[in-house]
Amino acid sequence: MPADLKFQLDRDARPQWVILDDMNRFMWPGYDLRRLPGTVADRSGMIPEPLFRAILQDVLACHLTRKGTLTDRDRGTIAP
């Protein structure tokens, strides 16, 4: 993840990654969505669209080939 995107997302300098084969399903927005104390108010939590599309494509591929785990966070684990 590029350094400027990490800064925008309020992340530190450590390596960041996306886990593609462990998916969660839940009602949106969740009860736990809130601004974290000490974060800068004008920073967006959005990632650039090309990165979002690449992640989405890979997540869908994992889901369609059943190479991942889907957990319903409102109810429990769903078999792959």
Secondary structure, DSSP 8 states (H G I E B T S, - for coil): --HHHHHHTT--SS-----SSEEEE--SS-TT----TT--TT------HHHHHHHHHHHHHHHHTT-SEEEETTTEEE--
